């Protein structure tokens, strides 16, 4: 009766963090997964079966591998253990469970890691770092890793213990979507905060008039934009970029447009005699 | 200088060659990778501040399925090193980071394409049941690909950085002004991408809540996060109660 020890599971979980070491367009995390399952295969199968068993991991695979996607490895490890003990689980079944789960879990994992944990942490830590506080990068590193490893480990073990049925039921219950929406609310508020803190744009053009009251200075930025709505220009730029993205304009094209804005800004300043 | 350039080259190599996300997951982001470079170059404080500035345009950085709108893994360490050796100010560093990150998308694409070769090599070993060589294929060749694509360019840029700085000082004021304007609006790209990702119509008002709480009340990021969490919890409880009632 081959059995997986706790240490085999931990190795499998940790090696999963090397899923993207040989990241490539053809099969993305396939080779990394094969590498992660080496300890499982060694623990469960005799040498002459290695070739057969490892090859099922060499197929196209891509998910979010660090926060949430580890649950797939946990589920797979449990399936492998049953397969090695003679239960009727085919290689195709393992492959198809993995492929079915990788999409939805990539969606969840990417939202958690890339649009919540990273932006919130980066938003706070960048401000600390810009103010010359070493806590900025250090907190970023520590908190990011603590959240990643805690979630990653628990998701892996949950997958191993509860198996595929429980996970699929949870995904279908809709509970996850509600949790995600709530976390997105936090994310959105931080993004609003980031707009004020990070996007800098102003048009401080000034005209000087002479009339019966004397010399009057009129500043476009303080006199119009700030008076109407402080921060309206950065907000407008962000909403403009968003509108372009929704029209599927490539981010690199937007970078190009931003360079254009810089050049136009300088050209107008030059026309107004700033560099005279 | 040669030793520092080699260290920066190694950091830059590992920012793309993710040998284990338990370590390298945060190396994707300039705030950490650039800070490491700052320490290696003996200027942790300046390095940290420049790295943070380079990170700004990438606060909303999202990768999915290996496609990337920019390459902060290159821009972070190399931009920080370049700014440190050439004595650039923070605004110019942000823009240099964006330029480097945009050009280096090419090296990322090359990396992702070339690595397919090693998967085919691993196929052969897998068919023989040679697990050790499968492991070697996963870890070893991609390091050298990243070294050539990222490490060596990083080395050269650091070595030539000083003359680059001299060259930059000859630039007229208007070019530097244009760079600073571009550096100022560049974060809007990352923020726009996040909005695109998070901004379902139903919850979009929370973006404006975050914006105006900061604009009018000067709340810090931490304060906005705290209120965000409180609101989210209230909403979650409220929603689950109402769904229960519908369920009954």
Interface residues (C-beta under 8 A of the other chain):
Chain A: X14 X17 X18 X19 X20 X21 X22 X23 X24 X25 X26 X27 X28 X30 X31 X32 X34 X35 X38 X41 X42 X47 X48 X49 X50 X51 X52 X54 X55 X58 X62 X65 X66 X106 X110 X111 X114 X115 X118 X119 X120 X122 X123 X124 X125 X126 X127 X129 X130 X132 X134 X136 X137 X140 X141 X144 X145 X148 X149 X178 X179 X181 X182 X183 X184 X185 X186 X187 X188 X189 X190 X191 X192 X193 X194 X195 X196 X197 X198 X199 X200 X201 X230 X231 X234 X235 X237 X238 X240 X241 X242 X244 X245 X246 X250 X251 X252 X254 X255 X258 X259 X261 X262 X263 X265 X266 X269 X270 X275
Chain B: X17 X18 X19 X20 X21 X22 X25 X26 X29 X31 X32 X35 X44 X45 X48 X49 X51 X52 X53 X55 X56 X59 X60 X61 X62 X63 X64 X65 X66 X69 X70 X90 X98 X102 X105 X111 X112 X113 X114 X115 X116 X118 X119 X122 X123 X126 X127 X128 X129 X130 X131 X134 X135 X137 X138 X139 X141 X142 X172 X173 X174 X175 X177 X178 X179 X181 X182 X184 X185 X186 X187 X188 X189 X191 X192 X193 X194 X195 X196 X197 X198 X199 X200 X202 X203 X204 X206 X207 X208 X209 X210 X211 X212 X213 X214 X215 X216 X219 X220 X221 X222 X224 X225 X227 X228 X229 X231 X232 X233 X235 X236 X239 X240
